[in-house]
């Protein structure tokens, strides 16, 4: 995945696509920061694809929050920029699950760990994050789990 991002950066630079170039540089910087943090904690030198997906998901989430704020404050120019950045980042992420697919996955995990109520929410979310990192909107999953268990 790291190589895909670097290749895309080179292509964006050749095409003189400034927004894509700057967005991919931010992604690479975030990955390098995580690499440095992992080394500092005595871990391996480079983070794996799972952690890169986590970084990408976090970046998309931040941009969606900004997009919402910009849209509420009639800043269409900034909202458009955030939207385009989301599109660029999500190119490197697996296909996101639909709400129906999230519900099916939640039901399966609830049955798998024999969850009895909201007290098992942490176990359920942990299992979902282990199986569906980068593919699932865990905010939506949390709402679905609360509905299923209440």
Secondary structure, 3 states (H helix, E strand, C coil): CHHHHHHHHHHHHHCCCHHHHHHHHHHHHHHHHHHHHHHHCCCCCCCCHHHHHHHHHHHHHHHHHHHHHHHHCCCHHHHHHHHHHHHHHHCCCCCCCCHHHHHHHHHHHHHHCCCCCHHHHHHHHHHHHHHHCCCCCHHHHHHHHHHHHC
